[in-house]
Amino acid sequence: MPKARSMPNPEHANFPRAGFARRMGAILYDLLAIAAVLMLAAGAALGVVSLVIATGLVTLAEGADHASVLEGNWLYTMYLLAVIFGFYAGFWVRGGQTLGMRAWRLKVQNTDGSCISWRQAAIRFATAALGLSNIGVLFDKDELAWQDRAAKTEVVILSPEANKFKNWKPFK
């Protein structure tokens, strides 16, 4: 049975698209949240490393510390990328807004106002180029960034009233 998409939100379908400056403001705000999330993720990874060392599965070289196990480790790098993806995609799929987007009254959505899918979130994440692809908004007559075009989404500016609307989908 196919997964049901969220219902279109016609009210959100008519808002203007976001420009470059607002998008950058939201990205800067989100960087602070991402830094905190990554600190927690790194702490959890160090906890796992400590547990593995305490059980004797891994031994440290003389003068090495627990963090040396994680330095340059591709698995740790992939873990951190998964945490960042989970942050962005989780917010985008559930309600269309990260913390920074909410502060700047932005929402990523389908053109009918519905929430994007996990597939669209993955495409946006993969094509965002660390936010640099938003430069495309400056040259696009439709004010779409490259990741918007690739994922067939849009970022709109919500009114203050619409930004208060609780459009979060429940966890399943």
N, C-alpha and C positions, 0 to 999 in steps of 0.2 A: 504494500500500500504506500503510495507516495506521501511524503511529508507535506502537511498543509502549510501554505505560506500565510504570513500575517495578512490581515485584511487591509486593503488600501485605506489610506487616511486622506480623503479628498481635501481636507483643510490644509494639510501640509504640502499638497501637490502644487499649490499656487504661490508659494513663497519665492522670493528672488534668490538666485544662486549667489554663493559666497565668492567674494573676490580674494585676491592674494593676501592682503594685509590681515584680514580676519583669520584666514587659514593659518598664517604664520603665528598670530597671537595664540591660537588654540594649540598649535604644536609646541610653542615655548612653555605654555602652561602644562601641557601633558608631559613634557620632559621632566618636570619636577616630580610628577606622580610616578613616571617610569623609573626615575632614580630611586625613589623609595621602594618600589616593588622589586627592583633588581637587588637592592640591599637585602631585603627579606629573602629573596631567592638565593643569593650568595650565602647568606647565613644558614639557610637550610642545607645547601650543598656542603658547606663546611661541617655542619652537624653530621651529615652522612659520612663524610671523609673521616671525621673523628671516630665515629662508630666502627667503621671498617678498620681503622688503625688499631683501635682498642681491642677488636676481636682477633687481631693478628693476621688478617687476610692481606694486609699491605704493611710493609715496614718502611720507615723513613730513613733516608741517608743521613749520615752525621751532619748536623748543622741545618738540616732542612726543616721547614715547618709544614703545617697542615695545608696551607694555601699552595705550596709547591706542587702538590698532587694535582691541583686544578689548573695551574699555569700552563697555557698552551694545549690544554686537553680539548680535542675537537668535540667530545661528548658534552663537556661542560659548556662550550660555546653554543652547541645546538640546543641545550637545555635553556640557556638564557634567551636565545632567539624564540624558542617555544613560549617562554614566559611573556616576552614582548608581544608576540602574536596573540596569545591568549588575552592579554590586556586589551589590545585594540579590537580584535575580532569579537571578543565577548561583549564589549560595549556596543560595537556597531550592530551586531546581530540582534541583541536584546532590545535596544532602544534607539539606536542610531546616533548616540552621543557619548563621547568620552568625557572625562571631567573637564578638560579644556574646551571641548566643543560646547558643553553645557554653559560654561562661563561666558563664552563668546556667542551664545545663542545659535550655534550651528548644528545641523543634523545631516548625516549621510543617509540617503534613502534611494529607493527606486523612484522613477518619475511619477508614479501614481501615489506616492507618499508612504508606501509600505516599507517595512524593514528589509534590509538586504539579507541574503542567504550566507551561509558559511563559505560557500564556493566563491561568492562575490567578495567576501571579506578576505579570503586567501588571495584572490587576484589583486585586490587593492593593496594588500600588504606587500606582495611580491613586486608590484610595479611602482610603488611609491618612491623608491630610491631615497629612503631616509627623509622623505618630505620634499626633496628637491624637485620632484616631478610637478609640484604645485606651481612651478615657474610657468608651466604651460597655460595656466589661467590668464597670465598677462597677454598671451598671444592668441587666445581662443575666443572667437566671437560669442560662443555659447557659455563662456566662463566655466569650462570643464577642464580639470587637470587630466594628465595622462592616465592616472589610475582610475579616474571617473569614466573615461572613455573605454578603457580596457574592461572594467567590471560592469559597464552599463549602469552606472549610478550617478547621483548628483549630490552636491553639498549645498544646502539652502540656509538662508538666514531666517530664523524663526522670530515671530513677534514675541514681546515679553510675555504675553498671555499664553501663547502656544508653547513657550519654553517651560512653563510651569506644569504643562500637561504631563501626566504620568503615563507614558506610552510604552513602558517596559513590558516585555514578554516574560512570563514566568519561566523558571528553570524547569526542565523536563527530566 
